[in-house]
Amino acid sequence: MDSFYEGRIPKNKVESDDYNIARCNDCDLLFQEYILTDPNMFLLYEKWISAEKSLAKKKLADIGLFKSYALEIESICKFSNKKPHEIRVLEYGMGWGFWSNLAKAYNYDVTGVEISKIRVEFARKNGLTVIADISQEKSNSFDYIYANQVFEHIPDPKESIRELARVLEKDGIIHIQVPNGKGVDRDLQDPNWKARKGPIQPLEHINCFNRNSLKILAEQAGLRLRYPLNVHRFTGIKPFLKSHLKYFYDLYGATQVYMTKAS
């Protein structure tokens, strides 16, 4: 932990706490029994994690990241008869706002949810609308809700997804993507196992999902899974096959899911 957080975390903040992983009997979710208090959670994302390195990672990202953003954003209008400026999009946990900025460039009506003051200030300087939570938003407000690498961080995923379902339009879509925790329970039993930085890690990734736990989480919030959205661009047989293999992986195995209201 010292090396991962570069010595920024005072040892007295965590040394007396046990690192235990439990499983929910209802939804198969793996979760950490101990999580930081709200004040320490604030310190984690504002102080202990390097904001400079986090922002630099986004700014210096490969073009592939932004291509994936563009494909996602282009797909939004495929399910709606509305014009782009009429489509209300919510990014839940927007971070620095790079995805939201691109969505705004497509002329969608974009709102972001973010609690990190540093990230909120950065996003607002780039002209984005940012709110701290959605509790004051009207029901059936958003046509598309995007939450990428968010639900593994939040203390109460059930309550969060219920709120997202509440503000979702009747025919709207929620897209949630989290690290794939398939097989992590087996890895944890290996005495030589070293913690991966993806599906589960102390302090940050406090929830570890598999496909089934996401499906159950959706159903408990009155949602159902739907087929992945796709925008196809093929320049040869290899991209064609790759796209179709990814489609079936997303459909049956991935922890990247699209949800809509069950009724």
Secondary structure, DSSP 8 states (H G I E B T S, - for coil): -TTTTTT-S-GGGTTT----EEE-TTT--EEES----HHHHHHIIIIIS-HHHHHHHHHT--HHHHHHHHHHHHHHGGG--S-GGG-EEEEES-TT-HHHHHHHHTT-EEEEE---HHHHHHHHHTT-EEES-STTS-TT-EEEEEEES-TTT-S-HHHHHHHHHHHEEEEEEEEEE----TTHHHHHT-TT----SSS-BTTTB-EE--HHHHHHHHHHTTEEEE--------SSHHHHHHHHHHHHHHHHT-SEEEEEE--
